[in-house]
Amino acid sequence: MNYSLIPVPFSLVLIILYMIARNRNNLKMIKVIQPALTFLAIVIALLSYLSSNVNPGYTTWILVGLGLCLLGDIFNIDMSNDRILFAAMVVFFIAYLEYGITFTRFSGFQSQDIIVGIVSLLIYLFLARLYWKGLGDFRAPVLIFLLVVIFMVTRAVSTLFGGSFSQVSAWMVAVGATLVAMGDIEYGIRRFYKPMNFQLGPLYYAGGQVLIALSCTYFFMS
């Protein structure tokens, strides 16, 4: 039995509630649901230790990243507060950097990384230009933060081309990290380019964390 799948239905329900709460700016719901979602992702990763396909070292490092994200989620309840946003960015910066280093540590570098890196650099430049006028005092922090987000995604995509991760796990890592990044990018567009309601950002972020957590269970799957 794959015990890591048990919390997934609960995560899916909470993701829907989280998206509704964010769009309504219901901070009372958010301060409960947002940390709960990351906590469930931590539980999913912890349960991977019971899987025959687990790499214990990889799971441990993913748990470190999830723990940092949980701390960032606690900071980042009210995303309209600049001081809280900056504190959350610092924590998530460390978490995403840790994710990227972890993916690299267990997969290494591949020849395809050059192409992935060039595409990612172009995306970074496009987003930096898109945000530029609205960044104000956040110009340096956001551009640095965006750089580490792109780094995390490139290292996650790189796992698809190595032989360390199973294809199932690699796809979970690549898609999961991309979804997490898309959640942050959507928030950046909303905050620094054009005000709008959250659309799928909360779903992207929480769903991405679930996939990254599940990748622990399928690390050596044939």
C-alpha positions in Angstrom: 0.0 0.0 0.0 1.2 3.5 -0.9 0.6 5.4 2.3 1.7 8.7 0.9 -1.4 8.8 -1.2 -3.7 8.8 1.8 -3.4 12.6 2.6 -3.8 13.6 -1.1 -7.6 13.8 -1.2 -7.6 16.0 1.9 -5.0 18.2 0.1 -7.2 18.5 -3.0 -10.2 19.7 -0.9 -8.0 22.2 1.0 -6.5 23.5 -2.3 -10.0 24.4 -3.5 -10.9 26.0 -0.2 -7.6 27.9 -0.2 -8.2 29.3 -3.7 -11.7 30.5 -2.7 -10.3 32.0 0.5 -7.5 33.9 -1.4 -9.9 35.3 -3.9 -12.2 36.5 -1.1 -9.2 37.7 0.9 -10.6 35.8 3.9 -7.6 36.0 6.2 -9.2 33.9 8.9 -9.5 30.9 6.6 -6.2 31.5 4.9 -4.2 31.5 8.2 -5.6 28.0 8.9 -5.7 26.5 5.4 -2.4 27.8 4.0 -0.1 26.2 6.7 -2.3 23.1 6.8 -1.7 22.5 3.1 2.1 22.6 3.5 1.8 20.5 6.7 -0.1 17.8 4.6 2.7 18.0 2.0 5.2 17.3 4.9 3.1 14.3 6.0 3.1 13.0 2.4 6.9 13.2 2.3 7.2 11.6 5.7 5.0 8.7 4.7 7.4 8.1 1.8 9.8 6.6 4.3 7.4 3.6 4.3 7.9 3.1 0.5 10.2 0.6 -0.9 11.1 3.1 -3.7 12.2 5.9 -1.3 15.7 7.5 -1.2 15.8 8.5 2.5 18.5 11.1 1.9 16.4 12.8 -0.8 13.3 12.7 1.3 15.1 14.3 4.2 16.3 17.2 2.1 12.8 17.7 0.6 11.4 17.8 4.2 13.9 20.6 5.0 12.5 22.6 2.0 8.9 21.9 3.0 9.6 23.0 6.5 11.0 26.3 5.3 8.0 26.7 3.1 5.7 26.1 6.1 7.5 28.9 7.9 7.1 31.1 4.8 3.4 30.3 4.7 3.0 31.4 8.3 4.7 34.7 7.4 2.8 35.2 4.2 -0.9 35.2 5.4 -1.6 38.9 4.5 0.2 39.3 1.2 -0.7 43.0 1.1 1.6 43.9 4.0 5.0 44.8 2.6 7.0 43.9 5.7 5.4 40.5 5.9 5.9 40.0 2.2 9.6 40.8 2.5 10.0 38.4 5.4 8.2 35.7 3.5 10.4 36.3 0.4 13.5 35.8 2.5 12.2 32.4 3.8 11.0 31.2 0.4 14.3 32.4 -1.2 16.1 30.0 1.1 13.5 27.2 0.6 13.6 27.4 -3.2 17.4 27.6 -3.2 17.4 24.5 -1.0 15.1 22.7 -3.4 17.3 23.6 -6.4 20.4 22.4 -4.7 18.7 19.2 -3.6 17.6 18.4 -7.1 21.1 19.0 -8.3 22.7 17.0 -5.6 20.7 13.9 -6.4 20.6 14.3 -10.2 23.7 16.2 -11.2 24.1 18.2 -14.4 23.0 17.2 -17.9 23.9 18.4 -21.4 20.3 19.5 -21.9 20.8 22.0 -19.0 22.3 24.5 -21.5 19.1 24.6 -23.6 16.9 24.7 -20.4 19.1 27.4 -19.0 18.8 29.6 -22.1 15.0 29.3 -22.2 14.8 30.0 -18.5 17.0 33.1 -18.9 14.7 34.5 -21.6 11.7 33.9 -19.3 13.5 35.7 -16.5 14.3 38.7 -18.6 10.7 38.8 -19.9 9.3 38.7 -16.3 11.8 41.3 -15.1 10.7 43.7 -17.8 7.0 43.0 -17.1 7.4 43.7 -13.4 9.9 46.5 -13.7 7.8 49.7 -13.5 5.7 48.4 -10.6 8.5 47.1 -8.4 9.4 50.3 -6.6 11.3 49.6 -3.4 11.0 45.8 -4.2 13.1 46.0 -7.4 16.2 44.4 -6.1 14.6 41.8 -3.8 12.1 40.7 -6.4 14.6 40.4 -9.2 16.9 38.3 -6.9 14.0 36.2 -5.7 12.8 35.6 -9.2 16.3 34.5 -10.2 16.3 31.7 -7.5 12.7 30.7 -8.6 14.0 30.2 -12.1 17.1 28.3 -10.8 14.8 25.9 -8.8 12.8 25.2 -12.0 15.8 24.6 -14.2 17.3 22.2 -11.7 13.9 20.4 -11.4 13.5 20.1 -15.2 17.1 18.7 -15.3 16.0 15.6 -13.3 14.1 14.5 -16.4 17.4 14.0 -18.3 19.4 12.2 -15.6 19.2 8.6 -14.5 19.0 9.1 -10.8 15.3 9.8 -10.5 12.7 7.5 -11.8 10.7 9.1 -14.7 7.6 9.2 -12.4 9.5 11.0 -9.7 11.3 13.3 -12.2 8.1 14.4 -13.8 6.6 15.1 -10.4 9.6 17.2 -9.5 9.6 19.1 -12.8 5.9 19.7 -12.9 5.7 20.4 -9.2 8.5 23.0 -9.2 7.1 24.7 -12.3 3.6 24.9 -10.7 5.2 26.5 -7.5 7.0 29.0 -9.7 3.8 29.8 -11.7 2.0 30.5 -8.4 4.7 33.1 -7.5 4.7 34.5 -11.0 0.9 35.0 -11.0 1.2 36.8 -7.7 4.0 39.0 -9.2 1.8 39.9 -12.1 -1.1 40.8 -9.8 1.1 42.8 -7.4 3.6 44.5 -9.7 2.0 44.6 -13.2 -1.8 44.6 -13.1 -4.1 44.3 -10.1 -6.5 41.4 -10.4 -8.0 38.6 -8.4 -6.1 35.4 -7.9 -7.0 32.9 -10.6 -5.0 29.7 -10.3 -2.0 30.8 -8.3 -3.0 29.2 -5.0 -3.8 26.0 -6.8 -0.4 26.1 -8.6 1.6 26.7 -5.4 -0.2 24.1 -3.2 -0.5 21.5 -6.0 3.2 21.9 -6.8 4.2 21.3 -3.2 2.1 18.1 -3.2 3.8 16.8 -6.3 7.3 17.6 -4.9 6.4 15.7 -1.7 5.0 12.7 -3.7 8.2 12.5 -5.7 9.9 11.1 -2.6 7.7 8.0 -2.7 8.6 7.2 -6.3 12.3 8.0 -6.4 13.5 4.5 -7.4 10.3 3.4 -9.1 11.1 1.3 -12.2 
